[in-house]
Amino acid sequence: MKKFTTLFSATVLAIGMLAGCGTAKKENTTPQSTAAPESTTQVSEPTDSVESTAPEAEVTTITVGMVSGYKPYVFVDENNEPSGYDVDVVKALDELLPQYEFTFEPVEKSVLMLGLDSDTYPMGIDGFLYTDERAEAYLFSDERIGASIETIVIREDEEAISGFADLAGRNLAPISATSNYVSMVDAYNAEHPDAPIEYSTVEQADRASTYQLIKEGEYDAFLDIQQTFDQMDPELTSGLKTCGSIGEMDTYILFNMQEEELQKAVSEGISTLRENGTLSELSVKWFGIDIFAE
């Protein structure tokens, strides 16, 4: 089993991929003829050994950038080790792809994206959703590695919001400008021009402060991920509830634009993990449900 290494960095440092190769010794015997007494029969016996070398398969080390705190997808656990659903998927890929060895580097989200841009991180994990903007800058795995269950966070005493349509005319908390929630709301508004959902965006929504503002009544609701809500500190979610699933959004691994060979190998590995049931097992482990069940 491969040994995983974790690297910690506060700033982006340019690093290259490391390739290692070695040699393996192999015994090769050379027969030598000797004359047997009182016989003309030649008997061949191995007398000398000759050493030869055969190269081992080359292994390339890939530094995988990951956000340090986004449960249950990627985070650093109490033992200061990378953990989460996406991390376990990459560890399964590590076992499946002998040509690569994956190491993890937990960083802030902005550092991760800069690292993907510069190829400091050839590959990145963060429960990434597909967006057109990201597709212009990065390669996505051909297959999803998971999914986020979308929901609406509301106060425990809220009875008038039970689904997406109920957000019309209510005070929705700001959503991240780069999230898929923008396209989700826009699509709904296009189909319901007489009762649109009004919303505003921020660069990055802060869950802890947003949850508190919902409790205080400044906002009525917040579009969020069920798995993440379930993993939050109970003190933060106290007084709040979710209204059930309003849909699923697939999650992917991201790659630097130049890493086509790596992207292809990883995508094929993901397909194998889906077919052999590994992704289903990890989904149940981290999400409590099998998101790959047909």
CORBEL-V355048 format. One record per residue. N is the residue number from 1. RES is the residue in one small letter. PHI is phi as a letter, one per 20 degrees, with the letter a starting at -180 (* if undefined). BURIAL is b if it has 16 or more other ideal C-beta (glycine too) atoms within 10 Angstrom, else e. Layout:
N;RES;PHI;BURIAL
N;RES;PHI;BURIAL
This chain:
1;m;*;e
2;k;f;e
3;k;e;e
4;f;e;b
5;t;d;e
6;t;d;e
7;l;d;e
8;f;d;e
9;s;b;b
10;a;e;e
11;t;c;e
12;v;e;b
13;l;d;e
14;a;f;e
15;i;c;b
16;g;d;e
17;m;e;e
18;l;e;e
19;a;c;e
20;g;c;e
21;c;b;e
22;g;b;e
23;t;c;e
24;a;d;e
25;k;e;e
26;k;c;e
27;e;f;e
28;n;c;e
29;t;e;e
30;t;d;e
31;p;f;e
32;q;c;e
33;s;e;e
34;t;c;e
35;a;e;e
36;a;e;e
37;p;f;e
38;e;l;e
39;s;b;e
40;t;e;e
41;t;f;e
42;q;e;e
43;v;d;e
44;s;e;e
45;e;c;e
46;p;f;e
47;t;d;e
48;d;c;e
49;s;d;e
50;v;c;e
51;e;e;e
52;s;c;e
53;t;d;e
54;a;c;e
55;p;f;e
56;e;f;e
57;a;f;e
58;e;f;e
59;v;d;b
60;t;d;b
61;t;e;b
62;i;d;b
63;t;e;b
64;v;e;b
65;g;f;b
66;m;b;b
67;v;f;b
68;s;e;b
69;g;b;e
70;y;b;b
71;k;f;b
72;p;e;b
73;y;e;b
74;v;b;b
75;f;a;b
76;v;d;b
77;d;e;e
78;e;f;e
79;n;e;e
80;n;m;e
81;e;d;e
82;p;g;b
83;s;b;b
84;g;o;b
85;y;f;b
86;d;f;b
87;v;f;b
88;d;f;b
89;v;f;b
90;v;f;b
91;k;f;b
92;a;f;b
93;l;f;b
94;d;f;b
95;e;f;e
96;l;e;b
97;l;d;b
98;p;f;e
99;q;f;e
100;y;c;b
101;e;c;b
102;f;d;b
103;t;d;b
104;f;d;b
105;e;c;b
106;p;f;b
107;v;b;b
108;e;f;e
109;k;g;e
110;s;f;e
111;v;f;b
112;l;g;b
113;m;f;b
114;l;f;b
115;g;f;b
116;l;f;b
117;d;f;e
118;s;e;e
119;d;m;b
120;t;f;b
121;y;d;b
122;p;f;b
123;m;b;b
124;g;c;b
125;i;c;b
126;d;a;b
127;g;l;b
128;f;f;b
129;l;e;b
130;y;e;e
131;t;c;e
132;d;f;e
133;e;f;e
134;r;f;b
135;a;f;e
136;e;f;e
137;a;d;e
138;y;c;b
139;l;e;b
140;f;d;b
141;s;g;b
142;d;f;e
143;e;d;b
144;r;f;b
145;i;d;b
146;g;a;b
147;a;a;b
148;s;d;b
149;i;e;b
150;e;e;b
151;t;b;b
152;i;c;b
153;v;e;b
154;i;c;b
155;r;f;b
156;e;f;e
157;d;e;e
158;e;f;b
159;e;d;e
160;a;e;e
161;i;d;b
162;s;c;e
163;g;a;e
164;f;f;b
165;a;f;e
166;d;f;b
167;l;e;b
168;a;f;e
169;g;n;e
170;r;d;b
171;n;e;e
172;l;e;b
173;a;f;b
174;p;g;b
175;i;d;b
176;s;f;e
177;a;f;e
178;t;e;e
179;s;e;b
180;n;f;b
181;y;f;b
182;v;f;b
183;s;f;e
184;m;f;b
185;v;f;b
186;d;f;e
187;a;f;e
188;y;f;b
189;n;f;e
190;a;f;e
191;e;e;e
192;h;c;e
193;p;f;e
194;d;e;e
195;a;b;e
196;p;f;b
197;i;e;b
198;e;e;e
199;y;b;b
200;s;c;e
201;t;c;e
202;v;c;e
203;e;f;e
204;q;b;e
205;a;f;b
206;d;d;e
207;r;f;b
208;a;g;e
209;s;f;e
210;t;f;b
211;y;g;b
212;q;f;e
213;l;f;b
214;i;f;b
215;k;g;b
216;e;f;e
217;g;n;e
218;e;f;e
219;y;c;b
220;d;e;b
221;a;b;b
222;f;b;b
223;l;f;b
224;d;b;b
225;i;d;b
226;q;g;b
227;q;f;b
228;t;f;b
229;f;g;b
230;d;f;e
231;q;e;b
232;m;f;b
233;d;g;e
234;p;g;e
235;e;f;e
236;l;f;b
237;t;e;b
238;s;g;e
239;g;n;e
240;l;c;b
241;k;b;e
242;t;d;b
243;c;d;b
244;g;n;e
245;s;f;e
246;i;d;b
247;g;p;e
248;e;c;e
249;m;c;b
250;d;f;b
251;t;d;b
252;y;c;b
253;i;e;b
254;l;d;b
255;f;c;b
256;n;g;b
257;m;g;e
258;q;e;e
259;e;e;b
260;e;f;e
261;e;f;e
262;l;f;b
263;q;g;b
264;k;f;e
265;a;f;b
266;v;f;b
267;s;f;b
268;e;f;b
269;g;f;b
270;i;f;b
271;s;g;e
272;t;f;e
273;l;f;b
274;r;f;e
275;e;f;e
276;n;e;e
277;g;n;e
278;t;f;b
279;l;f;b
280;s;f;b
281;e;f;e
282;l;f;b
283;s;f;b
284;v;f;e
285;k;f;e
286;w;e;b
287;f;d;b
288;g;n;e
289;i;b;e
290;d;e;e
291;i;f;b
292;f;d;b
293;a;f;e
294;e;e;e
